[in-house]
Amino acid sequence: MDNLSGKVALITGAGSGIGRGIALACADEGMDVILADVQEGTAQAVAAEVEAREVQALAVDLDVSDTVAYEWLAERVYDEFGELNLLVNNAGVMTAGPVSQGTRADWDWTFRVNLFGVINGIDTFLPRMRSQEGDAHIVNTVSMAGLRLNEVVPLGVYSASKHAALAYTESLHDELAAEGIGVSALCPGGVNTLIGMAERNRPSEYGGPSEEPARGFSPGTMSQQMDPEDVGRVVLRGVKANRRLIFSHPELRDQVERRYERIMADFEFFAQSAEELSS
């Protein structure tokens, strides 16, 4: 999708952070933008910024785990815009702390948003995108946590959800390539967002909201990280090039390599063991 002008994007988690950055980047490219967020009023604020760039904006409140709300949104999008060219499943939450201490509520809430929220968006919109004549591309926000294990803050539950989201995205990429539908996994490192304060939106059935940061985070933890608007521009570069993986922090490559070096070391160990057993 080389030329984005005049096309239509939908972004979840668009009320702040990376979602907002992608929305503004889309608007700068001349795209009309649907902005969805679970936190009431935030999408409307970003919609005003989008409209200031002289494109259309539609702001909606959306819980990505609500399949009924998703169907309603899809009907509205296609009624008002006629097609959807870029679907960005960006909404996500973070739980932190040792994985052995993760509660069932932590697991259920994190996977409900980070994995099933992505699946719900694709299950809802992919059939419609397949039927339309216009271009179609899907971006799922994964995280470097889908490729490595965090070396500073223990994020086992979060990382597990992101590993699952990455496997799902890569599988979808391969399945849809023959249909001409692009699929990319966005794998950012540290970005100046409110992800460390995700507990503020935790539903009551999973323990209720909290204004405390995730374990291991302080209010200023994310303040020196990449600007979300820069991430938004990187995302669109990846969409135009139809990249499988989109990296905003290429300097983190060595952390991924260290992880795979450990994996290869175990392959070598058992290869040697097999040779010894056969001799």
Number of C-alpha atoms within 10 A of each C-alpha: 17 11 10 21 14 14 22 26 27 27 27 31 26 33 28 21 21 30 31 29 22 28 32 26 22 28 27 17 18 20 26 27 28 25 29 31 24 18 17 13 15 20 28 20 16 24 27 14 16 27 16 13 17 13 19 19 25 20 22 21 20 21 19 27 20 15 16 12 13 19 16 11 19 18 14 13 19 14 10 10 15 12 22 25 22 27 23 29 29 27 29 25 22 24 25 21 17 13 17 8 11 16 12 10 13 20 18 13 22 25 24 20 22 27 25 19 24 27 19 21 23 19 15 18 21 17 10 15 21 15 9 14 9 14 19 23 23 27 26 29 27 31 24 25 21 23 19 19 18 14 8 7 14 17 22 21 23 25 25 20 24 26 20 15 25 26 14 16 25 15 12 17 23 14 13 14 12 9 10 11 22 25 28 25 28 29 22 24 16 18 21 18 20 19 22 23 21 19 20 18 14 17 12 8 9 15 12 11 14 14 10 14 21 21 16 13 16 13 12 10 15 16 14 10 12 18 16 24 20 15 25 22 20 20 30 21 14 20 24 14 13 20 17 18 21 26 21 24 16 11 9 14 13 10 16 15 13 12 13 14 12 11 11 11 11 12 12 12 10 11 12 12 11 11 9 9 8 7 5
